[in-house]
């Protein structure tokens, strides 16, 4: 017998409301069951939801579930249906509602889909991917790092944060999703490549990286902004001296597309770091380590890279549990446009979540 998905009930701040002109999810479910193709996909998602409620799905099973979910999006009634709060069959209705919004790393998938649907996001994302993957010359397979960084900055400066931040910071529960998130900024060019024509024999020294940054006006300014807004404090409940994780998040994103571009260190966590090392620093090792620790051991950054219930960046975890991603960004203090048709949501269609 499949477990009841009582844990999928809506969080207190979000409610599904039935408008007079909307379709009830119970009706949408019955209509789906009458169609063979729809029924097969729906039953598969029921199984996915039940299994996920017991224990995390394996990579292959998760992909099958996500494929079924994508295919079921063609059946509009299940995508737009709502539930009547307080009705006799509310629990059943909500179970239908969440079944077709299977959680498995949906935030990252939804973020990519929403970016593609929003013309400016899709075109500027394609632009930086081309810039970061195109060989600099016919005879050399290396990329043009300057063009790559410039295109990345243009993407982050011109695309609204509810799209760009959703791509950069979406939560993942398995390594395939984590690897796609890690590769969002095309790290082989923007992050990992050694700088200024240095021999590609490993990571540059962090002190050298900072020196190069200090010679570039934009990088120097962005790095100073990061140091100011992401200064850690053990005396602060948030871990941030400025008590503003939103400003720290913006400052972190501001470094992307500069010499000091940070990124995720692996596909299995949200830990971030610079692409540099302190090996061979000699008597300057401590100063070098301080630069590295601004990213890898920063309490202010850890408040979102290691989310817990005790801090607001723990909302990344809640976002994975279907909290509206726009609401998530608003709670961080970021300005977003709720009126946009394709505003990024995590498992919830635009306009469906209502704050009470």
N, C-alpha and C positions, 0 to 999 in steps of 0.2 A: 504493500500500500504506500502510495506516495505521501510524503510529509506535507502537512499544511504549511503554507508560506506566511504564517502570521507575522514573521519578522519583516515581511515586505510591506507592512502597513506604512502609510505615509508618515514622515517626520512631523513633529508638532507644527513647524513653521510652514508646511506646505500641504495643501489640500486639493483634492480633485473634486471639482464642482460640476454639477450637471446643469447646463443652461437649457432653456426651454426648447432651443432649436438643435441641441446636440443629440448624438446617438448613444444609447446605453450600451455598455460593453457586453452585457448579457445577450442583447439582441444581435450584436455583431458576432459574438461567439456562435450562436445558433445558426446564423447565416453562413458562417465559415464552414461549419461542420457539414452543411448541405452540399458543399463543393469538395470533390475528392482531393484536388490539388491543395486547396487551402487547409483541409482537415489534416492531411499528412504532415504538412509543415507545422501546424499548430500543435498536434500531438507530440511531435519531436521537441518543440520548445517547452511543452509541459514537462516532458521527461528531463530536459536540460535544467529547468528551474528546480525541479524536485531533487535532482542529483547535486546541483550546486548548493542547495540548502543543507545538504549533509556533509559534503566535503568538496574541495576545489576540483574542478574538472581537469583532466590531462589536456595537453596542447592539441592533440588530434580531435578529441571530443569537443573541445571549446570551439575549434574552427568549424566543425560541422554545425554546431549550434548557431554560430554567428552567420554562417552561410544561410541557414534556414531563416534566421531573423531578417537578413537582407532580402531574401526571396519573398517573405511574407509582407514586406513593405508595399508590394504591389496591391495588396488587399487593403484599400483605404479605410473601410469601416473600422477595422481593428486598430488602425493607427490614429484615428481621430476620436474614437469613442471616449466617453467619460462615465463617472459613477455618481450616484446620488448618495450624499453623505447621510447616514442614519437610516437608510432603507433596509428592509428586511433581509435582502440578499447582498448587502454591501460587501461582506467578506468575499463572497464568490466573485462579485463584480471586480473587486480590486485584484483578486488573483488572476483574472483574465487580463486586466490592464497591465500588470507587471510581467505576466508570462511572455507577452509579445515585446516586452522591453527588457529582454534577458540582459543581465548585468555584465557578463564576461568581457571586460576591457572595452566596454561600449564607449566610454568617454573619449578614448583616443580615436576610435573609428568614427564616432560622431563628429569630433573636432575636424578630422580630415575631410569628411563629407561636407560639413558646413562651410569649410574654407573653399572647397571646390565649387559650391553653389553660389558663394558670394564672389562676384566677378573680380573685384579688386584683390581679394585675398588669393584666389586661385591663380590669377595672372602674375601677381608679384611673387608668389611661391614658385611658380614654374620658372620665372625669370632668374631667381637666385639658384635654383637647382641646376639650370643650364650653365650659369656663370661659374658654379662651383665644381662642375663635372667636365666642362669643356677643356681639352688640353691647351696649354698656353701657346705651344707651337706644334707644327706638324711632326717635328722630329723628337719632341719631348712630351711624355705622357703626364707630366706634372701640370697642375692647374694654375690659373692666374689668381693667386690668393687675394690680391688687391681688389680685383673685380668681384670676387666671391664675397668678400667682406662688405663691399659697397652695396651689392645687391641685397645682402642680408639686412643691412641697416635700413635700406629703403623699405623693405618688407615690414620691419618692426616699427618704423616711423609712420608709415602710411596706412597700415592695416589696423582696425580697431582692436583693442586689447582682448575683447571677448573671443576673438578669433585666434589671434597670434598667441596669446597666453594659454588658450585651451590646447593648442598644438604643443607648446613647449613644456607645459606642466601637467598634462593629463596623467591620472594615476593608472598604473598597470599592476596586474597580479601575476603575470607570467612572462617568461623571457622573450618570447617572440614580439610581444607588444613592447616590452622594454627596449628591445633592440631597434625597433622602428622609431621609438621616441628618441633614443640616443642619436639616431641618424637624421633627425629632423633638420639639423643645421648643416648637413653634409660634412661631418667632422673630419673626413679624410683630407679635406682641403681647408676648411675654416678653423679647425681645432688642432689636428694632429700634425699637420705639415710643419716642418721646421722653418724658421723665418730667415729673411734676407739672404737667401741663397746658401745658407749653411748646409753642410753635408748632412744627408738624411741618415744619421747613425743613431738616432734616439731622441730623447726629449732634451730641449734646451734647458739651461740653468735658469731658475726662477729669477735670480738677480739680473741676469742678462735680459730676460723678458721684460722686467720692470724698467730697465734702462731704455730699451727700445720704445716702450710705452711712453716714458717721460719725454721723449724727443718728438712725439706726435701730439699735437694740441688736442685733437679730439679724444684720443685714448687717455691722455693725462687728465682731461676734464671728467671723462666717464669713470675712470678709476677712482678719482677723488670723490665723486658722487657716491660710488659704491662704498668706499671706506667710511664716509660720513653716515650713510643711511643703513649700512649693515654692520655697524660697530656692535660687537656682542657685549653682553653684560650678564654676569651671574646673579646680580641683584635684582634684575628685572624678571617679572613673571613670564614675559614674552621671549626672553633671551636677547632682546634688542635694546640697546641703550636709548634709541629714539622712540621706542614703543610704537613703531609703525612698520609692520611686516609688509604692508602694501608698498610703501616707498622702497623698502629693501628689495622686494620682488622686481619693481620697476628698474631699480639701479642695477640689479643683476642682469636683467634683460638688456639694459643699455650697454653692457660690455660686449654683447654678442655682435660680431662684425668689427671688432677691434683686435689689436695684437693680443690683448688680454682676454680673448674669447674663452669662457668657461663651458663645460659640458658635463654630462653624466659620465661617471667613470666605468660603468658596466651596464649590462642589460637586466640586472636583477635587483637593482635598488635605485633610490633617488639621490644617492650621494653624488656630489659634484666636486670638481677640482679644476685646476689649471693644468695644461699640458706642459709640465715642466718638472724638474727634479732639483734636489739640493746636493746631489752627489758631486764631490769635488769642490765644494764651496770653501773648504779650509776653515780659517778663523772667522769667516763670514757666514758660517752655517746657520747660526741663530737668526740672523737677519733674513736669510733665505727662507728658513722654516716659517718665519712670521708671515711671509707672503703666501706661502702654500697653505698655512693654517687659516688664512682669511676665507678660504673656500672649503677645505676639507675638514676643518675642526671649528667652524664658526657656529656658535649657539644660535645666532639670529637666523642663519640659513637652515640650521637643523630643525627649526620650528616648522619648516615646510618639507624639508627633505626627509625628516623622520617624524611624521605627524603623530600626535597623540591626542587623546580626548582633552588634555589640559590646555591645548592652545588652539587658536583659531585656524591655523593651517591644518589642523586635524580635520577640517571640513573637506580636505581632499579625499579622506576616507569616506565621509558622508556622501561626497559627490559620486564616488564609486557605487554607493548604495542608492543611487537615483535622485539625489537632491539636484534641483535645477542648477545648472552650472552658472547661469547668469546671476542667480541669487548668491551663489558661492563667491563670485567675483565682487558683488556688491558688499558682502559682509567683510571682504578684505579691504574695502574702501576704494575700490576701483570703479570708475565711471563707465557704465555700459548703457547701450540703447535697447530698452526692452521692446521698443516698437519695431525693431528690425525683423523682417520675415524669417531670416535664417539664423537668428541668434542661437549661440551654442548652448545646447542643453545636454545633460548627462542622463540619457535614458528617458527623457520626457520631451514631448513635442513642444515647439515654441507656443507660448500663450496658454499652455495648459495648467502650469503651476500658478497658484494664486497665493500671495502673502496675506496672512490674517493678522 
